Amino acid sequence: MLATPQSIRRFLAALVLACSFAASADAAIITQTQNNNFNVTTAPQTLNWSQFDATLGTLTSVEYFVNGTLTGSFTVTNSSTTAAITARNSQSVFLNMFTGAGAPATFAGLTLSPISTTPLTNIVGTSIPASSSQVFTLTGPQALTVPSTDLTAFGASYFTGVGTVSSDIEQLPSVNVTGGLFSVDMSGLNANGIATLIYRYDDGISAVPEPSTVAFAGFGLVAFAAKRFRSKKRAKAAPVSA
């Protein structure tokens, strides 16, 4: 006998366990991304997303997030002809909102980040004389981020269908100016990034072990039997001590 029934049973149990791990599968995923230059104005930019096709399975989660940067400069102009004004950095508002009937209205992907510029104006401020302008340059790329959020609880039905849904995205830097009349030109700012929408769903299909997995298991069984055979043969050939 090449191997005992007990040893074979142990090996087969390990094989079944390995195959059960191979059979488990993560939920199916559909990922949509949009790489855009976001408007640095009060006018939002509309992004369109394909809905989830319910014939594929059961939608389990809807994940949305944005990663981007703000670079460049803006100009503050003192419109007064008699008095100086003082400009201080305020905040950069990054707003995302899904729109339309049934949209998850309770969700607003909002980021408030301090603006850091040269000259730095967060503490004492920068004085701008009458009828003059001052250019403020960002000290480096400023992160525009909407953290990953599961929108399923806000209305999974909104994302299910055969059409599209829409979200608005806008970047609104703001400047705190005191002391008189002024205007702010944001045309020198550039906002860009990637918006991502992920559908995770149960397609009702379990993964099966790949052919290579089955072949490897079969090879292991043969190797195991061969090893047992060699051990038994050596034991028979060994001289018996008196």
C-alpha positions as CSV (number, residue, x, y, z in Angstrom):
1,M,0.0,0.0,0.0
2,L,1.5,3.4,-1.0
3,A,-0.2,5.5,1.6
4,T,-2.5,4.9,4.5
5,P,-6.2,5.8,4.2
6,Q,-5.7,8.3,7.1
7,S,-2.9,10.1,5.3
8,I,-4.9,10.3,2.1
9,R,-7.9,11.7,3.9
10,R,-5.7,14.4,5.5
11,F,-4.3,15.3,2.1
12,L,-7.7,15.4,0.5
13,A,-9.1,17.6,3.3
14,A,-6.3,20.1,2.7
15,L,-7.0,20.0,-1.0
16,V,-10.7,20.7,-0.4
17,L,-9.8,23.6,1.9
18,A,-7.4,25.1,-0.7
19,C,-10.1,24.8,-3.4
20,S,-12.6,26.5,-1.1
21,F,-10.3,29.5,-0.9
22,A,-9.9,29.5,-4.6
23,A,-13.7,29.4,-5.0
24,S,-14.3,32.4,-2.9
25,A,-14.6,35.6,-5.0
26,D,-14.7,39.3,-4.3
27,A,-17.8,41.2,-5.5
28,A,-17.7,42.2,-9.1
29,I,-16.6,45.8,-9.8
30,I,-17.4,48.4,-12.4
31,T,-15.2,51.5,-12.2
32,Q,-15.8,54.8,-14.0
33,T,-13.3,57.6,-14.0
34,Q,-13.3,61.2,-15.4
35,N,-10.1,63.1,-15.7
36,N,-11.0,66.8,-15.9
37,N,-9.9,70.4,-15.6
38,F,-12.4,71.6,-13.1
39,N,-13.8,75.1,-13.5
40,V,-12.4,77.7,-11.1
41,T,-15.5,79.8,-11.2
42,T,-19.0,80.0,-9.7
43,A,-20.3,77.8,-12.6
44,P,-20.2,74.1,-11.8
45,Q,-19.0,71.6,-14.3
46,T,-21.3,68.6,-14.9
47,L,-20.0,65.1,-15.0
48,N,-22.2,62.3,-16.5
49,W,-22.0,58.7,-15.2
50,S,-23.5,55.5,-16.6
51,Q,-26.1,53.8,-14.3
52,F,-25.7,50.3,-13.0
53,D,-27.4,47.7,-15.2
54,A,-29.5,45.6,-12.8
55,T,-29.4,42.6,-15.2
56,L,-25.7,42.1,-14.1
57,G,-26.7,41.3,-10.5
58,T,-27.4,43.0,-7.2
59,L,-25.8,46.4,-6.5
60,T,-24.1,46.3,-3.1
61,S,-22.2,49.6,-2.9
62,V,-21.6,52.9,-4.7
63,E,-18.3,54.5,-3.9
64,Y,-17.4,58.1,-5.0
65,F,-14.1,60.0,-4.5
66,V,-12.1,62.8,-6.1
67,N,-8.3,63.5,-6.1
68,G,-7.0,66.6,-7.7
69,T,-4.8,69.7,-7.3
70,L,-5.0,73.5,-7.5
71,T,-2.1,75.5,-8.9
72,G,-1.3,78.9,-10.4
73,S,-2.1,82.4,-9.2
74,F,-4.9,84.9,-8.7
75,T,-5.0,88.7,-8.7
76,V,-6.6,91.1,-6.3
77,T,-7.3,94.6,-7.5
78,N,-8.0,97.6,-5.3
79,S,-10.8,99.5,-7.0
80,S,-10.6,102.4,-4.6
81,T,-8.8,105.6,-5.7
82,T,-8.2,106.8,-2.2
83,A,-7.7,104.1,0.3
84,A,-5.6,100.9,0.7
85,I,-7.2,97.5,1.2
86,T,-5.9,94.4,3.0
87,A,-6.1,90.9,1.5
88,R,-5.8,87.7,3.5
89,N,-5.9,84.2,2.4
90,S,-9.1,82.4,3.2
91,Q,-10.2,79.0,2.0
92,S,-10.5,76.9,-1.1
93,V,-13.9,75.3,-1.4
94,F,-14.2,72.1,-3.4
95,L,-17.8,71.1,-3.9
96,N,-19.4,68.0,-5.5
97,M,-23.1,67.2,-5.7
98,F,-25.2,64.7,-7.5
99,T,-28.2,66.2,-9.2
100,G,-31.6,65.2,-10.7
101,A,-34.7,63.3,-9.4
102,G,-33.9,60.9,-6.7
103,A,-30.3,62.1,-6.2
104,P,-28.6,61.6,-2.9
105,A,-29.3,65.1,-1.8
106,T,-27.8,64.6,1.7
107,F,-24.4,64.0,0.2
108,A,-22.1,66.9,-0.7
109,G,-18.5,66.1,-1.2
110,L,-17.0,69.2,0.3
111,T,-13.4,70.1,1.1
112,L,-12.3,73.3,2.8
113,S,-8.5,73.9,2.5
114,P,-6.4,76.9,3.5
115,I,-4.9,78.8,0.6
116,S,-1.1,79.2,0.9
117,T,0.4,81.9,-1.4
118,T,3.3,84.2,-1.9
119,P,3.1,86.7,-0.5
120,L,1.8,84.9,2.6
121,T,-1.2,86.7,3.9
122,N,-2.8,84.4,6.5
123,I,-1.7,86.4,9.6
124,V,-1.0,90.1,9.0
125,G,-2.4,90.4,5.5
126,T,-1.0,92.2,2.5
127,S,-1.8,95.8,2.0
128,I,-2.7,96.8,-1.6
129,P,-2.5,100.6,-2.3
130,A,-5.3,102.5,-4.0
131,S,-5.8,101.8,-7.7
132,S,-3.3,98.9,-7.6
133,S,-3.2,95.2,-8.0
134,Q,-1.4,92.3,-6.3
135,V,-0.7,88.9,-7.7
136,F,-0.8,86.0,-5.2
137,T,0.9,82.8,-6.4
138,L,0.2,79.4,-4.7
139,T,3.3,78.2,-3.0
140,G,2.7,74.7,-4.5
141,P,0.0,72.3,-5.6
142,Q,-2.9,72.4,-3.2
143,A,-4.8,69.1,-2.7
144,L,-8.4,69.0,-3.9
145,T,-9.9,65.9,-2.3
146,V,-13.3,64.4,-1.7
147,P,-12.8,61.4,0.6
148,S,-14.1,58.1,-0.4
149,T,-17.8,57.8,0.4
150,D,-20.3,55.0,0.1
151,L,-23.5,56.5,-1.4
152,T,-25.6,53.4,-1.4
153,A,-27.5,54.4,1.7
154,F,-28.4,57.7,0.2
155,G,-30.3,56.1,-2.7
156,A,-29.1,53.0,-4.5
157,S,-32.1,53.2,-6.9
158,Y,-30.8,56.5,-8.2
159,F,-27.7,54.8,-9.6
160,T,-29.6,51.8,-11.1
161,G,-31.0,51.9,-14.6
162,V,-30.0,52.0,-18.2
163,G,-29.3,55.7,-18.6
164,T,-27.0,58.2,-16.9
165,V,-26.8,60.2,-13.7
166,S,-25.0,63.6,-13.2
167,S,-22.9,65.3,-10.6
168,D,-21.7,68.9,-10.4
169,I,-18.2,69.7,-9.4
170,E,-16.7,73.1,-8.8
171,Q,-13.7,74.7,-7.3
172,L,-14.2,78.0,-5.5
173,P,-11.1,79.7,-4.0
174,S,-12.0,82.6,-1.8
175,V,-10.0,85.6,-0.5
176,N,-10.7,87.7,2.6
177,V,-10.4,91.4,1.7
178,T,-11.2,94.3,3.9
179,G,-11.0,98.1,3.7
180,G,-12.7,99.1,0.5
181,L,-13.8,98.1,-3.1
182,F,-11.9,95.3,-4.8
183,S,-12.1,92.6,-7.5
184,V,-10.5,89.2,-7.7
185,D,-9.4,87.6,-10.9
186,M,-9.1,83.8,-10.6
187,S,-8.3,83.1,-14.3
188,G,-4.7,82.3,-13.4
189,L,-5.7,79.3,-11.3
190,N,-5.8,75.7,-12.6
191,A,-7.8,73.0,-11.0
192,N,-7.6,69.4,-12.3
193,G,-8.0,65.9,-11.1
194,I,-9.8,62.6,-11.4
195,A,-13.3,61.8,-10.2
196,T,-14.1,58.1,-9.7
197,L,-17.4,56.3,-9.3
198,I,-17.3,52.6,-8.4
199,Y,-20.2,50.1,-8.5
200,R,-19.7,46.9,-6.5
201,Y,-22.2,44.2,-7.0
202,D,-23.0,40.5,-6.5
203,D,-23.2,38.8,-9.9
204,G,-24.3,35.5,-8.3
205,I,-21.4,33.6,-9.9
206,S,-18.8,31.9,-7.7
207,A,-15.3,31.5,-9.0
208,V,-14.0,28.0,-9.6
209,P,-10.5,26.8,-9.2
210,E,-8.4,27.5,-12.2
211,P,-7.1,24.5,-14.2
212,S,-3.6,25.2,-13.0
213,T,-4.8,24.9,-9.4
214,V,-6.4,21.5,-10.1
215,A,-3.3,20.3,-12.0
216,F,-1.0,21.4,-9.1
217,A,-3.2,19.5,-6.6
218,G,-3.1,16.4,-8.8
219,F,0.7,16.6,-9.0
220,G,0.9,17.0,-5.2
221,L,-1.1,13.8,-4.7
222,V,1.2,11.9,-7.1
223,A,4.3,13.3,-5.4
224,F,2.9,12.4,-2.0
225,A,2.3,8.8,-3.0
226,A,5.7,8.5,-4.6
227,K,7.4,9.7,-1.4
228,R,5.5,7.1,0.7
229,F,6.5,4.4,-1.8
230,R,10.2,5.3,-1.5
231,S,10.1,5.4,2.3
232,K,8.5,2.0,2.4
233,K,11.0,0.5,0.0
234,R,14.0,1.9,2.0
235,A,12.5,0.4,5.2
236,K,12.3,-3.1,3.6
237,A,15.8,-2.9,2.2
238,A,17.3,-1.9,5.6
239,P,19.2,-4.8,7.3
240,V,17.6,-6.3,10.4
241,S,19.7,-5.9,13.5
242,A,20.4,-9.0,15.6
